[in-house]
Amino acid sequence: MTEGIRDKVVVITGASSGLGEAAARRLARDGAKLVLGARRLDRLMAIADELDLGGDAVIETDVTRFDQVKRLVDHAVRLHGRIDVIINNAGLMPHSPLERGKVEDWDRMIDVNLKGVLYGIGAALPYMKEQKSGHIINVSSVAGHKVNPGGAVYAATKHGVRVISEGLRQEVKPYNIRTTIISPGAVATELPDSITEPDVAERVRKVYELAIPAASFASMVAFAMSQPEDVDVNEILFRPTKQEY
């Protein structure tokens, strides 16, 4: 599987923990050239040091700001001469019933989950068009396919990621660019920690008792990336075997 991964230049947002960190570890092992972005620079530096990536492989990045996402992608291109893959992974999940009016949580989810993906696309696409190659991997969720009470805004952002990704897929056909949506179910990450309502957090943590390791997501990334260039894996939906939702 490393054949389609080795020496590819890969940018990952939200790489300081969870899915992004797991993807970084797997792709580093498979020989990719990584550039990692997240807000927690100390965590990024620790990961880069552990994986022997070097200090140039990390950039402090807030995905709610296009200039910072563009800086991350520009840095990867300056460092390696190209960008082959961007994994738009950064996300938040502060569930709450709409009646509680958690406007700040709504805004954060829209800014990170939706705008962050758009900014990653906007930063990488000009380079990939010029190269006539590239792969954009956007992280959605099982919640992008179905919604439960308390998860309306989160589900809306993750469904939006799928809609944007499908529109992107159709638009980039002339440029030989591949697109993949990955929709995880309950995977062991810090995502439930972003919930600000204690009763909702307790309910979600019970669901996450059956969570599978973040390495499962990394395997999905590696599968999509390692396909021949004429194979475009457009969507992967996966869950723990025991997950009903």
Disulfide bonds with the S-S distance in Angstrom:
none
